[in-house]
Amino acid sequence: MPRNILSLIICGVLFITSGILLAQAENNAQAGASSVTQVQDVGNKICPVMGNPIAEDAKVTYEYEGKIYNFCCASCIEEFKKNPAQYIKIIEKEKSASQPVVTK
C-alpha cells in the first residue's frame, strides 16, 4: 500500500510541475511575440535596379533593415545588395514623385 501512495504523490508532483512549466513557456512565447519588430513594405512599384514596372504576379522581395523592397527579378536583389543606399534613394525619389501635391 505505501508503494501506491508514493506513486500517486510522484505523479501529482510531476503533473503540477508540468503545468507550471507549460505556463512559463506560454508566457515566454507571448513576451517574445510582443517584442518582434514590425517589417514595413515600402511598396515600390518600379524596380530600382532596372527601372522597370514590377508585375505583381512576378515580383520578388528582399528585406533590408526592417523594410521590404520589391524587385522585378532575383538578379536585381543581388545588385541591390552591392550598394543598398544608392537604390534606396531611387525608391525614395519614386515614392515622393508618386505622392500627390496638396495645396491650400
C-alpha positions as CSV (number, residue, x, y, z in Angstrom):
1,M,0.0,0.0,0.0
2,P,2.7,2.6,0.8
3,R,4.1,2.0,-2.7
4,N,0.8,3.0,-4.3
5,I,0.7,6.2,-2.2
6,L,4.3,7.1,-3.2
7,S,3.4,6.5,-6.8
8,L,0.4,8.8,-6.5
9,I,2.5,11.5,-4.8
10,I,5.2,11.3,-7.5
11,C,2.5,11.5,-10.3
12,G,0.9,14.5,-8.6
13,V,4.2,16.4,-8.3
14,L,5.0,15.6,-12.0
15,F,1.6,16.8,-13.1
16,I,1.9,20.1,-11.1
17,T,5.4,20.7,-12.3
18,S,4.5,20.1,-16.0
19,G,1.6,22.6,-15.6
20,I,4.0,25.2,-14.2
21,L,6.5,24.7,-17.0
22,L,3.8,24.9,-19.6
23,A,2.5,28.2,-18.2
24,Q,6.1,29.6,-18.2
25,A,6.5,28.5,-21.8
26,E,3.3,30.2,-22.8
27,N,4.3,33.4,-21.0
28,N,7.7,33.4,-22.7
29,A,6.1,32.9,-26.1
30,Q,3.7,35.8,-25.5
31,A,6.6,38.0,-24.4
32,G,8.6,37.1,-27.4
33,A,5.8,37.8,-29.8
34,S,5.3,41.3,-28.4
35,S,9.0,42.2,-28.8
36,V,9.0,41.2,-32.6
37,T,9.5,44.3,-34.7
38,Q,7.1,45.0,-37.5
39,V,8.6,44.8,-41.0
40,Q,7.5,47.6,-43.3
41,D,6.8,47.1,-47.0
42,V,8.0,50.2,-48.9
43,G,5.6,49.4,-51.7
44,N,7.8,50.4,-54.6
45,K,6.2,49.7,-58.0
46,I,9.3,50.3,-60.1
47,C,12.4,48.1,-59.8
48,P,15.2,50.4,-58.5
49,V,17.9,48.5,-60.4
50,M,16.4,48.1,-63.8
51,G,13.8,50.9,-63.8
52,N,11.0,48.5,-65.0
53,P,7.5,48.4,-63.6
54,I,7.1,45.5,-61.3
55,A,4.5,43.0,-62.2
56,E,2.6,42.0,-59.1
57,D,2.5,38.3,-60.0
58,A,6.2,38.1,-60.8
59,K,7.8,40.4,-58.2
60,V,10.5,39.3,-55.8
61,T,11.1,40.9,-52.5
62,Y,14.1,41.4,-50.2
63,E,14.1,42.5,-46.6
64,Y,16.8,45.0,-45.6
65,E,17.0,46.8,-42.3
66,G,13.3,46.2,-41.4
67,K,11.9,47.2,-44.8
68,I,10.7,45.0,-47.7
69,Y,11.8,46.2,-51.1
70,N,10.3,44.9,-54.4
71,F,12.3,43.9,-57.5
72,C,11.5,42.7,-61.0
73,C,13.8,39.6,-60.6
74,A,16.2,37.9,-58.3
75,S,19.3,39.2,-60.0
76,C,18.3,42.7,-59.2
77,I,18.4,41.8,-55.5
78,E,22.0,40.7,-55.9
79,E,22.8,44.1,-57.4
80,F,20.9,45.9,-54.7
81,K,23.0,44.2,-52.0
82,K,26.2,45.7,-53.5
83,N,25.0,49.2,-52.8
84,P,21.7,49.4,-51.0
85,A,21.9,53.2,-50.2
86,Q,22.1,54.0,-53.9
87,Y,18.9,52.0,-54.8
88,I,17.0,53.2,-51.7
89,K,17.5,56.8,-52.9
90,I,16.0,55.8,-56.2
91,I,13.0,54.2,-54.4
92,E,12.6,57.3,-52.3
93,K,12.5,59.5,-55.4
94,E,9.9,57.2,-56.9
95,K,7.7,57.4,-53.8
96,S,8.0,61.2,-53.5
97,A,7.2,61.6,-57.2
98,S,4.0,59.5,-56.8
99,Q,2.8,61.5,-53.8
100,P,0.0,63.9,-54.7
101,V,0.9,67.6,-54.1
102,V,-1.5,69.2,-51.6
103,T,-2.1,72.9,-52.0
104,K,-4.1,75.1,-49.7
